[in-house]
Amino acid sequence: MVAEANVLVIDDEKTVCDSCTRILSESGYTVRAALDGEEGLRHIEQEPFDLVVLDLRMPGVDGISVLKKLRERRPDSVVIVITGYSSVASAVEVMKLGAVDYLSKPFTPDELSVAAARALERRTGRAVEVLPERELIGERVAVLIQPDDLREMLKAQGRYVFVPRRSAKGLRYSLAGLRPDQELLSGGVRPVDPLKTFFFEARARVAVYPSSRPQVMSPAKMADLRRVIAGVKRCDLQALDLLDKIFLEGDFADPFYKAARENALIVTADCTNPTPSCSCVLMGLNPFCEEGFDLNVSEATGGLILEAGSPRGKRAIEACRVRRKEVAATQLEEREQRRRQTRESVIQMSGDFLTEEPYEDLLKEAEDSPVWEKSAEACVGCAACTQICPTCHCFFLYDRRQPASRVKGKYERIRAWDSCQYPAFARVAGGANPRKSREARFRHRYVHKFIDIKEAHGIYGCTGCGRCIDVCMGKIDMREVLWQLSGVKA
Amino acid sequence: MTDETADFPNPYHPIKAVVLEVVQETPNIKTFLLRPRLRFPFQTGQFIELTVPGVGEAPFTPSSSPEIDEKMEVTVMKVGTMTSALHEMQPGQWVGLRGPFGQGYPLRDFVAKEILIVGGGVGLAPLRSLFLALVHRLDAYKRIVFCYGARSPSDIVYRDAVLNQWPKLDPRISFRITVDRGDNSWKGNVGLVTTTLDNLDIRIPNSVAVVCGPPIMMKFSTLKLIGLGYEPEQIYLSMEKNMSCGIGKCGHCQLGKFYVCKDGPVFTYDLIKDAREIWD
């Protein structure tokens, strides 16, 4: 089922115009076609269209002019722009002019019909049934690609490309593409920064008031959110899944998280070089990704295996005009072998901490264990563990007069990271505080991650990234605390 | 981009509400009558986030009837920075409002029942809203027994209504008022609110109990109700936690697997009786 809609296709390439018309007609829309901007504008004058599919580069009246005119005449129409591979920058420009999506040539029938359905859904606010994601993925698209080409390809997918890069402060996400010799997926392990920093900033302005209109994100800011984040590891992808549940589900989505998330292309990579604190295996995870990414990269002899895990990822692979090859069966085998090896080395690092019971069960039994008091003694309450945690998402809101305000009498609301490890976190105005002692706060972090989040969302609030172990000033190792709680003494 | 505005509902953004009147209820409790810029419908028992411009926000449950959506009353005890700033506000000034948030009282489940309301101190605020909602459709319910305890006679909120007007509204409504400490003029009961639960002539299987007040009062009232024969799912508690975002994200109001702001603030006791920190 698709929504009834009037669609206009404007493209000077007859083959493209014809095939778009055919695909959209087959999708059930009423479609008109125009072979240049002038003809398109005549149609627009004559009747309203729900959706206009518009080629950007046309002789005579070009796409931008059509778009501007359309905005005046038919502000209700939604627009999808078709661009050549090289003109992604101008695609961003037209997004600013109000296009809701763009397709890079060449694109597949699926991509067009999904983009059309999405665009119309946006316009009507109705739920339009799009092809289920599974079906789109179909058999996974995977190609073999060279590192330099991958860099070029990713650059075409967003305004900014972030990759992990070695620095004095460890492996950090940095802007890619400044030096050609730079390793795109360096490190082979999760960076120091948790992935959440891209979607849930440590401090952000979330409202300006009084105002009769809620603050909106400027088109410029929105365009800046078209980011590619590459080299993401499994632990962080799992954390992102949890953050999605928290920030996007329920009656209220967080609009800032949503905007950042929807615009980002997530490129995961297999871990190849785990650190001693790595413990994904204890959380039931592997050090590589099998789903939930847009693209995944695995190293293999002769190149990188690039796999699509979402329609957007598939589109990116199909749109890229770089040298690419079929992935050979031997290379896939090699990938499996490398993955197994990495998994083995994580087991070597963390396997000793494996407990017999699942964490939620052992924590329920260990509520009054003396281990809590003993472990909490080393805690200084600095909250580094929660700040660096890829799943911790607690925040507080505070208000202030807008500094150097352009308009007098405006206030702003800031959302900033908070931590359950701070003494006043749960205190109510009347003074009641369920977690007055450090021990209670220390225990809460475990209980919340392994019991509460599991009950509410079906997954642990810990993904085994090990960052909290690395940063703890008291040298507290979460794996060890859990192991001690289980009562299994060496 | 116009469509972006529509696509960008911002749950952190407060709307403006003008302070129309301020009533001093007790030495440290005031009721603010507000007129929101937009109609502000809510279910009784849901809460709102109230902003004092530039100072900050705090959660309150409206004390006015949910039948009225162009005005709202909020009763506030002065306890901290935000409430102190609020208590300074005068008619004509404005505050911010967000919400309503969470789950209120499921009035449909109260139909044809004997409704026992147990309130303590400023916990009377949400119960006033509930009471007004019940009175609005009084025929739908069997009767209302309202028990209320305050520290002293001067701490009784909505004094005139509680002592004089509400008890006389209808034969189906009865009141039991008590204070922890009386004074020379006080002729009523003296004792904790739990003492008013003795000798109730309620048929418990056809009853629901609603409890709201300070944590210690809620704890002992709930335990007493259980002792009287109420099942945990017949007891409705309005939980106070440190609700901040109101939308189930910020984590301050965690109560076990629940976020009080989205899963509450009204819970039946069976849902949370095993939660750690329930009365803390």
Contacts between the chains, C-beta under 8 A, distances in Angstrom:
chain1	res1	chain2	res2	distance
A	75	B	2	6.7
A	78	B	3	7.3
A	96	B	1	7.7
A	98	B	1	5.4
A	98	B	2	7.8
A	98	B	3	7.4
A	100	B	3	7.0
A	122	B	3	6.7
A	122	B	7	7.0
A	123	B	3	7.4
A	125	B	6	7.9
A	206	B	10	7.2
A	206	B	12	4.2
A	206	B	13	7.9
A	207	B	10	6.3
A	207	B	12	4.6
A	207	B	13	4.4
A	207	B	14	7.0
A	209	B	13	6.5
A	209	B	14	5.5
A	209	B	16	7.6
A	209	B	51	7.5
A	209	B	53	7.4
A	209	B	96	5.9
A	210	B	14	7.9
A	210	B	16	4.8
A	210	B	53	7.4
A	210	B	94	7.0
A	210	B	96	7.2
A	211	B	13	7.5
A	212	B	16	7.9
A	212	B	37	7.1
A	213	B	5	6.9
A	214	B	8	6.9
A	214	B	9	6.9
A	214	B	10	3.7
A	214	B	13	3.9
A	215	B	10	6.0
A	215	B	13	6.4
A	216	B	4	5.8
A	216	B	5	5.2
A	216	B	8	4.9
A	216	B	10	7.8
A	217	B	4	6.9
A	217	B	8	6.3
A	219	B	1	5.5
A	219	B	4	7.2
A	222	B	1	7.9
A	222	B	4	7.0
A	246	B	248	7.6
A	246	B	249	6.1
A	247	B	249	6.2
A	250	B	247	7.2
A	250	B	248	5.3
A	250	B	262	6.2
A	251	B	247	7.2
A	251	B	248	7.9
A	251	B	262	7.1
A	252	B	11	4.4
A	252	B	247	3.8
A	252	B	248	7.2
A	252	B	249	7.8
A	254	B	11	7.5
A	254	B	247	7.6
A	254	B	249	5.9
A	255	B	8	5.2
A	255	B	9	6.6
A	255	B	10	5.5
A	255	B	11	7.6
A	259	B	8	7.7
A	367	B	276	7.8
A	393	B	249	6.9
A	393	B	251	6.8
A	394	B	250	5.9
A	394	B	251	3.4
A	394	B	252	7.0
A	395	B	245	7.3
A	395	B	249	7.4
A	395	B	250	5.0
A	395	B	251	7.5
A	396	B	244	6.0
A	396	B	250	6.6
A	396	B	252	7.3
A	397	B	12	6.8
A	397	B	56	7.6
A	397	B	57	6.5
A	397	B	244	5.9
A	397	B	245	6.5
A	397	B	250	7.3
A	398	B	56	6.1
A	399	B	51	6.7
A	399	B	53	7.3
A	399	B	54	5.6
A	399	B	55	6.4
A	399	B	56	5.0
A	399	B	57	7.0
A	400	B	54	6.2
A	401	B	54	5.0
A	411	B	53	5.2
A	411	B	54	4.7
A	413	B	12	5.8
A	413	B	13	7.9
A	413	B	14	7.9
A	415	B	12	7.0
A	418	B	250	7.1
A	418	B	251	7.3
A	418	B	252	7.5
A	420	B	251	6.8
A	420	B	254	7.9
A	425	B	242	7.7
A	425	B	252	6.5
A	426	B	241	7.1
A	426	B	242	5.6
A	426	B	252	6.3
A	426	B	253	8.0
A	426	B	254	7.5
A	426	B	277	7.9
A	427	B	242	6.3
A	428	B	240	5.8
A	428	B	241	6.5
A	428	B	242	5.0
A	429	B	58	6.3
A	429	B	79	4.7
A	429	B	80	4.4
A	429	B	82	7.4
A	429	B	83	6.5
A	430	B	77	7.9
A	430	B	79	5.6
A	430	B	214	7.0
A	430	B	240	7.4
A	431	B	79	7.6
A	432	B	215	5.5
A	432	B	240	7.5
A	432	B	280	6.5
A	433	B	280	7.2
A	434	B	276	7.8
A	434	B	277	3.7
A	434	B	280	3.6
A	435	B	277	7.3
A	435	B	280	7.9
A	447	B	276	7.3
A	448	B	254	6.6
A	451	B	257	7.6
A	452	B	254	6.8
A	452	B	256	5.9
A	452	B	257	4.6
A	453	B	257	7.9
A	455	B	256	7.9
A	455	B	257	4.1
A	456	B	257	4.6
A	456	B	258	7.9
